[in-house]
Amino acid sequence: MDVVIIGGGHNGLVAAATLARSGRRVTVLEGREGFGGVADGLLHDTETLSPDVVRELDLTSHGLELQDPAPVFVPAREGGGLLLHRDAGLAAEELGSDAGAYREWRDFLGRVLPFARTQLDRIAPDVRTAAPLWPLMKTGLAFRRLGKKDIHELLRVGPACVDDYLSEWFTSPLLRTALAAPALHGTFMGTRSPTSTATLLLHEAQVAQEVVGGPTALVEALVRACRAGGVELQAGAKVNRIRVEGGRAVGVELDDGSSVDAGIVLSCIGPRRTLLDLVAPEALPVSTAGHIRKVRVRGTLARLNFKLSGPIEYACRPGFAPERSLVGEHPLDLERAFDHVKHRRMPTDPPLDIRQSDGVASVLVRCAPFELEGGWTDERRAELTECVLASLERYAPGIRSLATVTQTLTPSDVAQDYSLEGGHEMHGELALDQLGPMRPGLALSRHATSIAGLLCGSAGIHPGGGISGRSGRLAALVAGQD
């Protein structure tokens, strides 16, 4: 084969379809029995899917449909809660006195985020001393065109905590919570953590339209695009070793002893697993091994699945069953939940990210520590389930009578079921020192590794994120130049 891709998650499928469209012969090897990775039963939002991926792979011709993201409902124990639309006009009636500020904030984002998106959709800049200066100069000139006022604001708020930043704009705790919660996804931070405003802006820069039918529909479209391009898809094919000869990757060896030869090996699993587990130690430079070991992968995600006998409704707004909801009333509630992570404790009132449709619901539990004191056991799994139901019951008193828990995935289960080191859904925390040209390090953020012919293309590489496909797309562009 021209290219063998390790990992059939959404980034691996995006990379495969992209390379196939350029005429490369591609094989995808997925260790699980199905494709999609975290898009197959773990994460449930697709609003960060890259428009470039949709357009370049012509995914609409493979059945993909897009729509504006559904609004998020934040229930409250007093008052009527908040239904937040991204569109300031649609949100105005719910926001009351914050409506004007919300419109101004959206206008500010509309001015500064196009620059951020161009950086996310490009290969990370090469900031090493021997790198050409012109690409960096072009980026600097583009940043300068934002204007003095917006540049000053970005430089001022980037190091700030998201709670302080949003408090400058808005009075409603429900609004601040709705905006802050997505900023913490994939991080090891709370709302009072420095630089959490930067991850808020990163999240906002990635949001576009979402997929009708959710991650399942996206994976189906990507699989069809791969097959239309002649990609060979192999599920249940676990890679045991990346073969390196003369300093170059020449293929892979599978658990069953078989081998696949290829001119390029593109790994779309975590960079730590790729380089520390699949590459022989003698083939990896000591400096690269030393750096990759420092990449932080402390997961904080759990998931519950519900079968519903009726829609989830909240006491604060009877008769309304939102598709998306966030349980958490105040930014400080998110901060207190993060305290449990820092101290390796079972969460008592975690923020809940809920999506429901067609008689089922998925509940993403944030601030569930992977490194729980005493470890995750069946008893602790049951404790987590009860904790989630008790938290939800405060806002939806009838939840126990209509929801049957069909599955609880602890952070440990997430790590095992999805082969995610540390249970981290992005193969590495989002933090200033693990973003852009530093994700996961200067020698790796541009997808090529110190081993010729071996590239990385998972969310652990620039630009990171959830279900976006950006890392896979950029890695395929680099592989196409080899």
C-alpha positions in Angstrom: 0.0 0.0 0.0 1.0 3.6 -0.4 -0.3 4.5 3.1 -1.4 2.4 6.0 -3.4 4.2 8.6 -3.5 3.0 12.2 -6.9 3.8 13.8 -10.3 4.0 12.2 -11.7 6.8 14.3 -13.1 9.9 12.5 -9.6 11.4 12.0 -8.3 8.1 10.5 -11.3 8.0 8.1 -10.9 11.6 7.1 -7.2 11.0 6.4 -7.9 7.9 4.4 -10.6 9.5 2.3 -8.5 12.6 1.7 -5.5 10.5 0.6 -7.7 8.2 -1.6 -9.0 11.2 -3.5 -5.4 12.1 -4.4 -4.9 8.6 -5.9 -3.1 6.9 -3.0 -3.7 3.3 -2.2 -4.8 3.3 1.5 -5.5 0.7 4.1 -7.1 1.6 7.5 -6.5 -0.8 10.4 -8.9 -0.4 13.3 -8.4 -2.5 16.5 -12.1 -2.3 17.6 -14.9 -4.1 15.8 -16.4 -0.9 14.5 -15.2 2.4 13.0 -15.5 5.9 14.4 -13.5 5.9 17.6 -14.8 8.5 20.1 -17.6 9.2 17.5 -18.9 5.7 18.0 -20.7 5.8 21.3 -18.7 8.3 23.4 -18.9 11.9 22.3 -22.3 13.1 21.0 -21.8 16.6 19.6 -20.6 17.3 16.0 -20.8 21.0 15.9 -17.0 21.3 15.6 -16.8 19.3 12.4 -14.6 21.1 10.0 -16.4 22.7 7.0 -13.2 22.0 4.9 -13.6 18.3 5.6 -17.2 18.3 4.5 -16.4 20.3 1.3 -13.2 18.5 0.3 -14.6 15.0 0.8 -18.0 16.0 -0.7 -19.6 14.3 2.3 -23.1 15.6 1.3 -22.9 13.3 -1.7 -22.4 10.4 0.8 -25.6 11.2 2.7 -24.3 13.8 5.2 -26.8 16.5 6.2 -26.0 19.6 8.2 -28.0 21.9 10.4 -27.5 24.8 12.8 -26.5 23.5 16.3 -29.5 23.0 18.6 -29.8 25.5 21.4 -28.6 24.5 24.9 -31.0 24.6 27.8 -29.7 25.3 31.3 -32.3 24.4 34.0 -32.5 26.2 37.3 -34.0 25.4 40.6 -35.5 28.9 40.8 -36.9 30.7 37.7 -37.4 29.3 34.3 -33.9 28.4 33.3 -32.2 29.5 30.1 -32.5 28.4 26.5 -29.3 29.7 24.8 -29.1 30.1 21.0 -25.8 31.0 19.4 -27.7 33.5 17.2 -28.0 36.7 19.3 -31.3 37.6 17.7 -32.9 34.3 18.7 -31.3 34.4 22.1 -32.5 38.0 23.0 -35.9 37.1 24.5 -34.3 34.6 26.9 -31.4 36.8 27.9 -33.2 39.9 29.1 -30.8 42.6 30.3 -27.8 40.5 28.9 -29.2 40.5 25.4 -27.2 43.6 24.3 -24.0 42.4 25.7 -24.5 39.0 24.2 -24.9 40.6 20.7 -21.7 42.7 21.3 -19.8 39.6 22.4 -20.9 37.7 19.3 -19.9 40.6 17.2 -16.5 40.6 18.8 -16.1 36.9 18.1 -17.2 37.4 14.5 -14.3 39.8 14.0 -11.5 37.8 15.7 -12.5 34.1 15.2 -11.9 34.0 11.4 -8.2 34.5 12.0 -8.2 31.7 14.6 -10.0 29.4 12.2 -7.4 29.9 9.5 -4.8 28.8 12.0 -6.8 25.7 13.0 -7.2 24.7 9.4 -3.5 25.1 8.5 -0.5 22.9 9.4 1.0 24.3 12.6 3.7 26.9 12.1 7.3 25.8 12.3 8.7 27.9 15.1 12.1 26.2 15.4 15.2 28.4 14.9 16.0 27.0 11.4 12.5 27.4 10.1 11.7 29.8 7.2 10.5 33.2 8.6 8.0 34.1 5.8 5.1 31.8 7.0 5.4 33.2 10.5 5.5 36.7 9.1 2.3 36.1 7.1 0.6 34.9 10.2 1.7 38.0 12.1 0.5 40.3 9.3 -2.9 38.5 9.4 -3.1 39.0 13.1 -2.2 42.7 12.8 -5.1 43.2 10.4 -7.5 42.5 13.3 -7.0 46.0 14.5 -5.4 47.5 17.6 -8.5 47.3 19.8 -9.3 43.6 19.1 -5.6 42.6 19.3 -5.3 44.3 22.7 -8.4 42.5 23.9 -7.2 39.1 22.8 -3.8 39.6 24.4 -5.4 40.9 27.6 -8.0 38.0 28.1 -6.0 35.0 26.7 -4.3 34.4 30.1 -7.5 35.0 32.1 -9.8 32.6 33.7 -13.1 32.1 31.9 -15.2 33.0 35.0 -13.6 36.5 35.3 -13.7 37.1 31.5 -17.4 36.2 31.1 -18.3 38.2 34.3 -17.0 41.3 32.5 -19.7 40.8 29.9 -22.7 39.1 31.5 -24.7 39.2 34.8 -26.6 35.9 34.4 -24.8 32.9 36.0 -26.8 30.6 33.7 -25.5 32.3 30.6 -21.9 32.3 31.9 -22.2 28.6 32.8 -23.6 27.7 29.3 -20.6 29.5 27.6 -17.9 28.3 30.1 -18.7 24.6 30.2 -17.6 23.8 26.6 -14.4 25.7 27.2 -13.4 23.1 29.8 -13.9 20.0 27.5 -10.6 18.2 27.1 -8.8 20.3 29.7 -7.6 19.8 33.2 -9.1 23.1 34.4 -12.0 24.7 36.2 -13.6 28.1 35.5 -11.1 29.8 37.8 -8.1 28.3 36.1 -5.8 30.7 34.3 -5.9 30.5 30.5 -9.3 28.9 30.4 -10.5 31.9 28.4 -8.1 30.8 25.6 -9.8 27.4 25.4 -13.2 29.1 25.3 -12.0 31.0 22.2 -10.6 27.8 20.8 -13.9 26.1 21.2 -15.9 29.0 19.7 -13.5 29.1 16.7 -14.3 25.5 15.8 -18.1 25.6 16.0 -19.9 25.5 12.7 -22.9 23.3 11.8 -23.7 20.0 13.3 -24.6 16.7 11.6 -28.2 15.6 11.3 -28.2 12.2 13.0 -25.1 13.0 15.1 -21.8 11.1 15.2 -23.3 7.9 13.8 -24.4 9.6 10.6 -21.0 11.3 10.3 -19.1 7.9 10.6 -21.4 6.3 8.1 -20.8 9.1 5.6 -17.0 8.9 6.1 -17.0 5.1 5.6 -18.9 5.5 2.4 -16.4 8.2 1.2 -13.6 5.8 2.0 -15.1 2.9 0.1 -15.9 5.1 -2.8 -12.2 6.0 -3.0 -11.1 2.4 -2.9 -9.8 2.5 0.7 -9.4 -0.9 2.3 -11.1 -0.9 5.7 -10.2 -3.6 8.2 -11.9 -3.7 11.6 -10.7 -5.9 14.4 -7.1 -5.5 13.1 -5.0 -4.5 16.1 -1.5 -3.2 15.3 1.2 -4.6 17.5 4.3 -2.9 16.1 5.4 -0.3 13.6 8.2 -1.7 11.6 11.2 0.6 11.2 14.1 -0.2 8.9 17.1 2.0 8.3 15.4 4.9 10.2 12.3 4.7 8.1 8.8 3.3 8.8 8.1 0.6 6.2 4.8 -0.9 7.5 3.1 -2.5 10.5 2.8 -5.9 12.2 -0.6 -7.0 13.5 -1.4 -9.0 16.6 -2.1 -12.1 14.4 1.5 -12.0 13.1 0.6 -10.7 9.7 2.2 -7.6 8.2 1.2 -4.7 5.9 3.9 -3.0 3.9 3.5 0.7 3.1 5.5 3.7 2.0 3.9 5.8 4.7 2.5 4.9 8.1 0.0 7.4 9.4 -1.0 6.8 13.0 -4.4 8.3 14.0 -4.2 7.0 17.6 -2.6 8.9 20.5 0.9 10.1 19.9 2.1 8.7 23.2 0.8 5.2 22.3 2.2 5.5 18.8 5.8 6.4 19.7 6.2 4.8 23.1 4.2 1.5 22.6 4.4 0.7 18.9 7.9 1.9 18.0 10.9 0.0 19.3 12.8 2.1 21.8 16.0 1.9 19.8 14.3 3.5 16.8 13.1 6.6 18.7 15.5 9.4 19.5 16.0 9.9 23.2 14.9 13.6 23.0 11.6 12.7 21.3 10.9 9.9 23.8 11.7 12.2 26.7 9.3 14.9 25.5 6.4 12.7 24.5 6.5 11.1 28.0 5.7 14.6 29.4 2.5 15.0 27.5 -0.4 15.1 30.0 -3.4 12.8 29.4 -5.5 13.1 32.5 -9.0 12.3 31.4 -12.1 13.5 33.3 -15.0 12.1 31.2 -17.6 9.5 31.9 -20.8 8.6 30.1 -24.2 7.2 30.9 -26.8 6.0 28.4 -30.5 6.1 29.2 -33.5 4.4 27.6 -36.4 6.7 28.0 -40.1 5.9 28.4 -40.8 9.6 27.9 -38.8 12.8 27.2 -36.7 14.4 29.9 -38.5 17.6 31.1 -37.3 20.0 33.8 -39.4 21.3 36.6 -38.5 24.9 35.9 -40.1 24.7 32.4 -42.9 22.0 32.3 -43.8 20.7 28.9 -40.5 21.5 27.3 -38.1 18.7 26.4 -34.9 20.2 25.0 -32.6 18.1 22.7 -29.5 19.5 24.4 -29.2 20.5 28.1 -26.5 21.4 30.6 -27.0 20.7 34.3 -25.0 23.2 36.2 -26.3 26.6 37.4 -23.2 28.7 38.1 -19.6 28.8 36.9 -18.5 28.2 40.5 -20.5 24.9 40.4 -18.1 23.9 37.6 -15.1 25.0 39.6 -16.3 23.0 42.7 -16.7 20.0 40.5 -13.1 20.4 39.2 -12.0 20.4 42.9 -13.1 16.7 43.1 -10.9 16.0 40.1 -7.8 17.7 41.6 -8.2 15.7 44.8 -9.1 12.4 43.0 -12.6 12.2 44.6 -15.8 10.9 43.3 -17.9 13.8 42.0 -20.9 14.7 44.0 -22.6 17.3 41.8 -20.8 17.1 38.4 -21.8 19.1 35.3 -23.9 17.0 33.0 -24.0 17.4 29.2 -27.2 15.8 28.0 -28.5 15.0 24.6 -31.8 13.2 24.0 -33.8 12.0 21.0 -36.0 9.1 19.9 -36.4 7.6 23.3 -32.8 7.5 24.3 -30.4 10.0 26.0 -26.6 10.2 26.4 -25.2 12.0 29.5 -21.6 13.1 29.4 -20.3 13.5 32.9 -17.6 16.0 33.2 -15.1 16.2 36.2 -15.0 12.4 36.8 -11.3 11.7 37.6 -9.6 9.0 35.8 -7.2 8.7 38.7 -9.9 8.1 41.3 -8.5 7.4 44.8 -8.9 3.7 45.3 -9.5 3.1 41.6 -12.6 2.4 39.6 -14.5 -0.7 40.6 -18.0 -2.1 40.0 -19.1 -0.5 43.3 -17.6 2.9 42.3 -19.4 2.6 38.9 -22.7 2.1 40.7 -21.8 5.1 43.0 -21.2 7.3 39.9 -24.5 6.2 38.4 -26.4 7.1 41.6 -24.6 10.4 41.8 -25.7 11.4 38.2 -29.3 10.4 38.8 -29.4 12.3 42.1 -27.9 15.4 40.4 -30.4 15.2 37.6 -33.3 14.5 39.9 -32.9 18.0 41.5 -34.0 19.5 38.2 -36.0 16.7 36.7 -37.8 15.1 39.6 -39.4 12.3 37.6 -36.2 11.1 36.0 -36.0 7.8 37.8 -39.5 6.8 36.6 -38.8 7.4 33.0 -35.0 6.7 32.5 -33.5 3.3 32.6 -29.7 3.3 32.7 -28.4 0.9 30.1 -24.7 1.7 30.3 -22.3 3.5 32.6 -18.8 4.1 31.3 -16.4 5.3 33.9 -13.2 7.1 32.9 -11.4 3.7 33.3 -14.0 2.1 31.0 -13.5 4.9 28.5 -9.7 4.2 28.5 -10.2 0.5 28.0 -13.0 0.4 25.6 -11.6 3.1 23.3 -7.9 2.5 23.9 -7.4 6.0 25.2 -4.5 6.5 27.5 -5.6 8.2 30.7 -9.2 8.0 29.5 -8.6 11.2 27.5 -10.9 11.6 24.5 -8.4 14.0 22.8 -5.2 12.0 23.4 -3.8 15.0 25.4 -5.1 17.8 27.4 -5.9 21.2 25.9 -3.6 23.7 27.5 -1.5 26.6 26.3 1.7 24.4 26.4 -0.1 21.7 24.5 -1.7 23.7 21.7 -0.6 24.9 18.2 3.1 24.3 17.5 3.4 22.8 21.0 0.8 20.0 20.4 2.2 17.6 21.4 5.7 19.2 20.9 7.8 21.2 18.5 9.0 18.1 16.8 5.6 16.5 16.2 3.0 19.3 15.8 3.5 19.4 12.1 2.5 15.7 11.9 5.8 14.3 10.8 7.9 12.5 13.4 11.7 12.0 13.8 11.2 8.6 12.0 11.0 9.1 8.2 7.7 7.9 6.8 5.9 7.9 10.1 3.2 10.6 10.7 0.7 11.3 13.4 -2.9 12.5 12.8 -5.1 12.1 15.9 -6.6 14.8 18.0 -3.4 14.6 20.1 -1.8 16.6 17.3 -2.5 20.2 16.2 -5.2 21.5 16.4 -6.8 18.9 18.8 -10.5 19.2 19.5 -13.4 16.8 19.6 -15.1 15.5 16.5 -13.6 17.9 13.9 -11.5 15.9 11.5 -9.0 18.7 11.3 -6.0 16.7 12.6 -6.7 13.8 10.2 -7.1 16.2 7.2 -3.9 18.1 8.0 -1.9 14.9 8.5 -3.2 13.6 5.1 -2.0 16.8 3.4 1.4 16.3 4.9 1.5 12.7 3.9 0.4 13.7 0.3 3.6 15.7 0.1 5.9 12.8 0.9 
